[in-house]
Amino acid sequence: MKTATLGGTGVRVTELSFGAAGIGNLYRPITDEAALAAVDAAWEAGIRTFDTAPHYGLGLSERRLGAALRDRPRDTYTVSTKVGRLLEPDPRRGRGDDLAHGFAVSDTHRRVWDFSADGVLRSLEASLERLGLDRVDVALLHDPDDHADQALREAYPALERLRDEGVIGAIGVGMNQCALPARFLRETDIDVVLLAGRYTLLEQEGLAEMLPEAAARGRSVIIGGVFNSGLLIAPEPGAMYDYAPVPQPVLDRALRLKAVAERHGVPLRSAALNFPYGHPAVASVLTGARSAEEVHDTVEQLRHPVPAALWEELRAEGLLAPHTPAPAGTPSGKSPCKSP
């Protein structure tokens, strides 16, 4: 699998990254065995980049990912985790569940927002313990939407010191909006932005400012949420979009995208998965998986031939702006993601 380097660091990522929220029981529980099988399938497919967070399943994702990677040579893979939410024991001690936050786990802990320098250090220390690792390669500020000033003033400098000391290889921010990541790109020396749901076949908000900013500064972007909460897998009434039932105008647009893709013999999810690689700042596309079968399907869809004529018709139909970059169609259908 092709790889790219994050910004000016030596941290390498594969063109596909494994998002580990699913193995943290996102929306519904899975077994430890299914979680292990999903990570094993990703490894067998050549995926060597794995993203997790304390938020995912109140630490379950980190524990399961660490267990799955434990016997792999440490220098052969890249792990990113996130800071900004500390997990503290809940006095109720598991009397309910965590489904209000999207995870089918017992609510033994509560999340506490903390973008202080001390909070960053405590968060990383706890993550390393759950992962069973001596280091993470990438540390991301996680959703600092309502904590921008503290994240810029305290959390970012703490991460910068850790990067300078070689404790972590790269730092960045992970969000589902564009304005604040663009500010981080302008005001700090972050290496990477993990952008969820804002640069997809359905919507390209990231193209207005954030992606050009990253490209101009030699920084990297990892794209998550390429299926817009599953809408670009199965666009139908009642489908989810941005964690809520899809509005009719958005569904209509998704159905038009599907019709164009099918006219070119391409599954909609394949077009959605391949689309972000057309932008030069994109280093990897991150997709979640909770089973080996989902991993296999994702890899198959990445490799599905996507002709250049598909992107051209989307532009002609007004479904992509004329200036929107897209991958060049190739006979193999493989994305033109940057090689070392």
matplotlib code that plots the C-alpha trace (Angstrom):
import matplotlib.pyplot as plt

x = [0.0, 1.3, 2.5, 3.1, 4.9, 3.0, 4.2, 7.9, 8.1, 9.4, 6.0, 4.7, 1.0, -0.5, -3.0, -5.8, -5.9, -7.8, -10.2, -10.7, -13.9, -15.8, -13.8, -14.7, -18.3, -19.5, -23.3, -23.4, -21.2, -18.8, -16.7, -13.0, -12.6, -14.3, -12.2, -9.0, -10.1, -10.8, -7.3, -5.7, -7.6, -6.3, -2.8, -3.1, -4.3, -1.2, -2.7, -0.1, -1.8, -4.2, -6.2, -7.9, -8.9, -9.8, -13.3, -13.9, -15.7, -14.2, -10.8, -12.0, -10.8, -7.3, -7.2, -8.4, -6.1, -3.1, -3.9, -4.2, -0.9, 1.1, 3.0, 3.7, 7.1, 6.7, 8.6, 6.4, 3.2, 1.9, -0.5, -2.3, -4.4, -6.0, -6.0, -8.5, -10.8, -9.6, -11.4, -12.3, -14.0, -17.8, -19.2, -22.1, -19.6, -21.3, -25.0, -25.9, -24.4, -22.6, -25.0, -25.7, -22.1, -22.5, -20.8, -22.3, -20.2, -20.8, -20.5, -17.8, -16.0, -16.9, -15.2, -13.7, -12.6, -9.0, -6.7, -4.2, -0.6, -1.0, -4.1, -2.2, 0.5, -2.0, -4.1, -1.1, 0.2, -3.2, -3.4, 0.0, -1.1, -4.3, -2.5, 0.4, 2.9, 5.9, 5.0, 2.4, 3.5, 0.8, -1.0, -4.1, -6.1, -9.5, -12.5, -11.3, -14.3, -15.3, -11.8, -9.8, -7.9, -6.8, -5.8, -3.7, -2.2, -1.6, -2.2, -0.4, 2.8, 2.9, 2.6, 5.2, 7.7, 7.0, 7.6, 10.9, 12.0, 11.2, 8.5, 5.9, 6.6, 3.8, 1.1, -2.2, -5.8, -8.8, -12.2, -15.3, -15.1, -12.7, -12.3, -10.5, -8.1, -7.2, -6.5, -4.2, -2.4, -1.8, -0.9, 1.0, 3.4, 1.1, 2.0, -1.4, -5.2, -7.6, -10.7, -13.9, -16.9, -15.9, -14.1, -16.2, -17.9, -21.0, -19.6, -16.2, -16.2, -12.5, -11.6, -12.4, -9.7, -8.4, -7.0, -5.3, -3.8, -2.3, -1.0, 0.6, 2.4, 3.5, 1.3, -0.8, -4.4, -6.0, -9.6, -12.2, -15.9, -15.8, -19.2, -20.9, -22.2, -23.0, -25.2, -22.8, -22.9, -26.7, -28.6, -32.2, -34.9, -34.0, -30.3, -28.0, -26.1, -24.0, -25.5, -29.1, -31.7, -30.7, -32.6, -34.4, -32.3, -29.1, -30.6, -31.5, -28.0, -26.6, -29.0, -27.8, -24.2, -25.2, -26.9, -23.8, -21.5, -23.7, -23.7, -19.9, -20.2, -18.8, -20.4, -21.1, -19.0, -16.0, -16.3, -16.6, -13.6, -11.4, -12.4, -10.2, -6.9, -7.2, -6.1, -2.3, -2.5, -4.3, -1.9, -4.4, -8.1, -9.3, -12.3, -13.7, -14.3, -15.8, -15.2, -12.8, -15.5, -15.8, -12.1, -12.1, -14.9, -13.1, -9.9, -11.9, -13.7, -10.4, -9.1, -12.3, -11.6, -12.9, -12.7, -11.8, -15.1, -17.0, -15.5, -16.0, -19.7, -20.1, -18.6, -20.9, -23.9, -22.9, -22.3, -18.6, -17.4, -15.3, -12.1, -12.5, -9.5, -10.2, -8.0, -7.1, -8.8, -6.3, -6.7, -6.2, -8.5, -5.9, -5.7, -2.8, -1.9, 1.7, 4.4, 7.6]
y = [0.0, 3.5, 5.8, 9.5, 11.6, 13.9, 17.5, 17.9, 15.0, 11.5, 10.0, 7.9, 7.0, 4.5, 5.7, 4.1, 4.6, 2.4, 4.4, 2.5, 4.1, 1.1, -1.4, 0.9, -0.2, 2.8, 2.6, -1.2, -3.7, -6.1, -8.8, -8.7, -11.4, -9.3, -6.2, -8.3, -9.7, -6.2, -5.0, -8.3, -7.8, -4.2, -5.4, -8.1, -5.5, -3.4, -0.8, 0.4, 3.6, 3.3, 6.1, 6.0, 8.3, 8.0, 9.2, 6.1, 3.7, 5.3, 3.9, 0.5, 1.4, 2.1, -1.1, -3.2, -1.6, -1.9, -5.6, -6.2, -4.5, -5.8, -8.5, -6.4, -4.8, -1.3, 0.5, -0.9, 1.0, 4.4, 5.1, 8.4, 9.2, 12.3, 14.7, 17.1, 14.7, 13.2, 10.0, 10.2, 7.5, 8.2, 8.0, 6.0, 3.3, 1.8, 2.0, 3.0, 3.1, 5.6, 5.6, 9.3, 9.7, 7.0, 4.1, 0.9, 0.6, 0.8, 4.4, 3.7, 6.9, 10.5, 12.7, 15.9, 18.6, 19.6, 21.4, 22.5, 21.5, 19.2, 17.7, 16.9, 15.1, 13.2, 12.2, 10.9, 9.0, 7.3, 6.5, 4.9, 2.7, 1.6, 1.0, -0.8, 1.2, 3.3, 6.1, 7.3, 8.7, 11.4, 13.4, 15.2, 17.9, 16.4, 18.7, 21.9, 23.8, 25.4, 25.5, 27.2, 29.7, 27.2, 24.7, 27.3, 28.8, 25.7, 22.4, 23.1, 24.4, 21.2, 19.0, 21.1, 20.5, 16.8, 16.8, 18.7, 16.2, 13.3, 11.9, 12.1, 12.4, 14.7, 16.9, 18.1, 18.8, 16.5, 18.2, 18.2, 21.9, 23.9, 27.4, 26.4, 24.0, 26.7, 29.0, 26.3, 26.1, 29.8, 30.3, 27.2, 24.7, 21.7, 18.9, 17.5, 18.1, 15.2, 16.6, 14.6, 15.0, 18.4, 17.2, 14.5, 13.8, 15.3, 18.5, 20.3, 23.0, 22.2, 23.4, 27.1, 27.7, 24.8, 22.6, 25.4, 26.6, 23.2, 22.8, 26.2, 25.5, 22.0, 20.4, 17.2, 16.4, 13.1, 12.9, 11.1, 10.8, 10.2, 8.5, 11.4, 9.2, 6.4, 8.4, 7.8, 4.1, 3.8, 7.0, 6.4, 8.1, 7.8, 7.5, 9.4, 12.6, 14.5, 12.3, 13.1, 11.9, 13.3, 16.4, 15.8, 18.3, 16.5, 13.1, 14.3, 15.4, 12.1, 10.2, 12.3, 11.4, 7.8, 7.9, 9.4, 6.9, 4.0, 5.3, 4.7, 1.3, 2.6, 2.0, 5.3, 4.3, 3.6, 7.1, 8.6, 6.8, 7.7, 11.3, 13.0, 11.7, 14.3, 17.1, 17.4, 18.0, 14.7, 12.1, 9.4, 8.6, 7.3, 4.9, 3.1, -0.6, -3.0, -6.3, -8.0, -7.9, -4.2, -3.8, -6.1, -4.2, -0.8, -2.1, -3.5, -0.2, 1.7, -0.5, -0.3, 1.4, 5.0, 6.6, 10.3, 10.7, 10.2, 13.3, 15.2, 14.3, 15.3, 18.7, 19.0, 18.2, 20.9, 18.2, 19.2, 22.8, 23.2, 23.8, 20.8, 18.5, 14.8, 11.8, 11.1, 8.0, 5.1, 1.7, 0.0, 2.4, 2.8, 6.2, 8.4, 8.8, 10.0, 7.3, 7.6]
z = [0.0, -0.9, 1.8, 2.4, 4.9, 7.3, 6.7, 7.3, 9.7, 9.3, 10.2, 7.4, 6.8, 4.4, 1.9, 4.0, 7.7, 10.1, 12.3, 15.5, 16.8, 15.6, 17.7, 20.7, 20.3, 18.3, 18.3, 19.1, 20.8, 19.1, 20.6, 21.4, 18.7, 16.1, 16.9, 16.7, 13.3, 12.0, 12.9, 11.5, 8.2, 8.0, 8.6, 5.9, 3.5, 4.0, 6.3, 8.8, 10.1, 13.0, 14.7, 18.1, 21.0, 24.7, 23.7, 21.7, 24.0, 27.2, 26.4, 25.0, 21.5, 22.7, 24.8, 21.9, 19.4, 21.6, 22.2, 18.4, 17.7, 20.6, 18.8, 15.7, 15.3, 16.7, 13.9, 11.2, 12.0, 12.9, 15.8, 16.4, 19.4, 20.7, 23.6, 25.1, 26.9, 30.2, 31.4, 35.1, 37.2, 37.4, 40.9, 39.6, 38.5, 35.5, 36.4, 32.8, 29.4, 27.2, 24.3, 24.8, 23.5, 20.8, 22.4, 23.7, 26.8, 30.5, 31.8, 34.3, 33.4, 32.4, 30.0, 31.2, 28.7, 29.4, 27.0, 29.6, 29.3, 32.3, 30.8, 27.6, 29.5, 31.7, 28.6, 26.7, 29.7, 30.2, 26.5, 26.5, 29.4, 27.7, 24.4, 26.1, 24.0, 24.9, 22.4, 19.9, 16.6, 16.2, 18.9, 17.8, 19.6, 19.6, 18.8, 20.5, 19.1, 22.4, 23.8, 21.0, 23.1, 25.7, 23.0, 21.2, 24.4, 26.5, 24.8, 21.5, 23.1, 25.3, 22.2, 20.4, 23.3, 23.2, 19.4, 19.9, 22.5, 20.1, 22.4, 19.6, 15.9, 14.7, 16.1, 14.7, 15.2, 14.5, 13.8, 11.7, 10.9, 8.7, 10.2, 13.4, 11.7, 9.2, 12.2, 13.6, 10.3, 10.2, 13.9, 14.8, 13.4, 13.3, 10.9, 10.1, 10.2, 10.5, 8.8, 9.2, 6.8, 5.3, 2.2, 0.6, -2.7, -1.2, 0.2, -0.3, 2.4, 3.1, -0.4, 0.4, 2.9, 4.9, 2.2, 0.3, 3.5, 4.2, 0.7, 0.7, 4.0, 3.2, 5.8, 5.4, 5.7, 6.6, 5.4, 7.6, 7.2, 3.5, 3.5, 5.4, 8.3, 5.8, 3.5, 0.6, 1.2, 1.0, 0.2, 1.2, 3.3, 7.0, 6.3, 8.7, 7.8, 10.4, 13.2, 12.3, 9.7, 6.3, 5.1, 1.8, -0.3, 0.9, 0.1, -3.4, -4.0, -2.8, -5.1, -8.1, -7.2, -7.1, -10.5, -12.1, -10.5, -11.6, -15.2, -15.1, -13.5, -10.2, -6.8, -5.0, -2.0, -4.3, -5.9, -2.4, -1.1, -4.1, -4.4, -1.7, -3.2, -5.9, -3.6, -3.2, 0.6, 1.3, 2.7, 3.7, 3.9, 7.3, 7.4, 10.4, 10.5, 13.1, 11.2, 8.8, 6.2, 6.3, 5.9, 2.9, 1.3, 1.9, 0.2, -2.7, -3.2, -3.1, -5.9, -8.1, -11.4, -11.4, -14.8, -15.2, -17.2, -13.9, -12.3, -15.5, -15.6, -11.9, -12.8, -15.8, -13.7, -11.1, -8.4, -8.3, -8.7, -11.9, -10.0, -7.6, -8.0, -8.4, -9.0, -12.6, -13.9, -14.4, -16.0, -12.7, -10.9, -8.1, -6.6, -7.4, -3.7, -3.3, -3.1, -1.1]

ax = plt.figure().add_subplot(projection="3d")
ax.plot(x, y, z, "-o")
ax.set_aspect("equal")
plt.show()
